[in-house]
Amino acid sequence: MKPPFERFRQRVGWLLLRRNRYQARMLARPVSLHSARAIALMWGADFEASAVQHLISELTSAGKEVYSLTYTSDETSAGELRPTIHLDARALDVWKRPRRSHVAAFLNRRFDVLINIDPQNTFALQYMAAVARAALKIGVGRPHDPAIYDVIIDMPPGAPADQTVQQLLHYLQNITKT
């Protein structure tokens, strides 16, 4: 059971997320992997690094520009992968939102596709997915607020990371413009 202040902080954070989500909302438009140029990839540091590396290499070999954002709950590094932006507890405000000074470059960029592969559904990454400007937002797992994403790939809890990446690549290759 969470302490009362932690529950209050979480509720206020979700209220702020819902308010800010509509300020950054772009109209979802069908984007195929073939036509996408800029892709935002977000993951938690507990996600298997080899699976993330495989996904990044697949996207970059297809000529995509991949911007990555990762989150760790403590001040540890993101492992051997070098994300574009690394968030930790120091980069969050009292409501657990990423501070604008840490993520300004990410928020000022427009993406064709945003992918959140964090199986833990970390609030900081869901907040970034909500306020980032992307034509198509894809979430994996069971997010707290499914309205953030245009497409959700439902994976069972505890699914292997490589299976998650394979499913994601499968759906990305099958999405076509209409």
Secondary structure, DSSP 8 states (H G I E B T S, - for coil): ---HHHHHHHHHHHHHHHHHHHHH--------TTT--EEEEEEETTS-HHHHHHHHHHHHHTT-EEEEEEE-SSS---TTS--SEEE-GGGB-TTS-B-HHHHHHHHTSEEEEEEE--TT--HHHHHHHHHSEEEEEEEES--S-GGG-SEEE---TT--HHHHHHHHHHHHHH----
